[in-house]
Every structure is written in C-alpha cells, then in structure tokens.
Amino acid sequence: MHYADYKTVLSSKNGMNLYRGCTHGCIYCDSRSACYCMEHDFEDVEVKRNAPKILEEQLKRKRNPCMIGTGAMCDPYLHLEEELQITRQCLSLIERYGFGVSVLTKSDRIMRDMDILKAINRKTKCVVQITMTTYDEDLCRKIEPNVSTTYERFRVLEAMKEARIPTVVWLCPILPFINDTEENLKGLLDYCVRSGVRGIICFGFGMTLRQGDREYFYAALDRLFPGTKQKYIKQFGDSYVCDSPNIVRLTEILREVCGRHGIIYDRDEVFEYLQHFETKSRQSSLFDQPKK
C-alpha cells in the first residue's frame, strides 16, 4: 500500500475509483492490463488519501444532484477499506449532499455501510451492483481467491432486497472451458431470481484478454488448470475477445430465465437506469417496484 494525492476524484461521467490496484486476486482481472499505465505493482494498492476532501469540493460545485458511481475499475471494498474507511467517508458525503449512488463490488464488506446506503436510498436512489461469475464455491475460491464467495455475495443481495435497495448483477466474465457451463449459469441465475435483482449486465459469455492481463491469467491457468492455457492459445490466439464455445446456448438460457422472471437484461436499459438520478417522489421505474 502507498498513498497519493489527486486533483480530482470524479470522472466526466461522475464515476470515482478511490483506490488503484487490488488485493482480491481474481485471475482474470482486466484492470491489470498494461493499457491502464499503472506505475506500481497491482497488489501495491495506491490509496487516494485526499479523495473525501476532493469529492466534497466537486459535489459542492455541481449545479444539480446526479448519480455517483464507484467500482468500475477498482473495488471500493478492498481489504484496506476495513481500516481506512475512505469509501465510507465518500458515501457519507454523497448522502449529505443529496446525490444518488451506484456501488459495484464483489465483497460483503459493503454490509458495514448499510446504514448510509439506506439513508441515500430514502432520499434518492442507491443501487448495489454485485459481480457473480462462479456458482461452485470451490471453483470460486480458485478463480477469485481473496474476496467473498458467490454464496456470500448472494447473501448481500438478499440483505439489500430486505432493505428495499435495488440490485444489479454483473454476470461476467464467464471463462471458456472453466465456468461456461449450463449448470454454472443456472445456479447464478437462481441466486438472481431468489434475491429479486432488478437487472443483469452480461457482455456475452466469455472474457477479454490483453497485454498484462493475459500473462497473469495464463500463469494462473498453468497453476490451477493444467492444460487449459493450451486450449486458449489454440482457440483464441491473440484475440482480445474470447467467446465461450457455449455462447449460443448460454444466451438462450439467460433470455429465457430473465424473461420469465421480469429481470431486465438489455445492457443499455440497465445502464440508463444506473445513471438516471431520481428523487423518491418521482421514482416510477420498473426497477424500483418491489419484487414479490
């Protein structure tokens, strides 16, 4: 861990990443890619120590409240967050100034901040987004070794449902030859149905690989799934997009289950919802109707 000061924390689209790097250890993480020009080891997390101060200044300058997103490039609930509480400080500011928030995480540490999430959701809109890739718990611990298991994330979704906080699941990546099975997908979708998620974001069924990420992923395959790297090289070569051979069938299952249970899976529609600021008196979106 090391500290750095920043001049801004919000992007032009009102997203914020409070850390750079990660300690979750997910074998497929795109954020490792060389194109992001990280000048330190990925696990040597850079902490934006002045993030709360800069965020408050930026929120004060905004003429109208909007949705603030976090978690796109770096999970806001890393192990460091337990001690540093930078995410919690920023959520408190978002609540104080009347903004909405959309949080993307793989960690059940988000439960610590349930009080603030509820407070935001009472005023405006709070959406909790959870990434889920692997139904099998033992396989999950291999692929995503240092973060909450899929079942633990499912329990987060259940808690948000109980608190009437809307949820969205990121169903990605699905790794070819590893977790791209009908059994895996049906297990994940069962969790989504049972916890009443409003939407699912799925970028097809497969993964992406580029310099930096590819080398780390292939080393993990050699260690955890001997022989699988050779399948990737033969099937995909140096392609950026690596689609599962089962993509057609998996897509059919996703559409059928979502259609039957009223879960939105059109990406544009889900992203529009995530970015649309609403006050409670004006909310009428399908996403905000209680699930039975």
Buried (B, 14 or more C-beta within 10 A) or exposed (E): BEEEEBEEBBEEEBBBBBBBBBBBBBBBBBBBBEEEEBEEEBEEBBBBBBBBBBBBEBBEEEEEBBBBBBBBBBBBBBBBBEEBBBBBBBBBBBBEBBBBBBBBBBBBBBBBBBEBBBBBBEBBBBBBBBBBBBBBEEBBBBBBEBBBBBEBBBBBBBBBBEEBBBBBBBBBBBBBBBBBBEEBBBBBBEBBBEBBBBBBBBBBBBBBBBEBBBEBBBEBBEEBBEEBBEBBEEBBEEEEEBBBBBBEBBBEBBEEBBEEBEBBBEEEEBBEBBBBBBEEEEBEBEBBEEBE
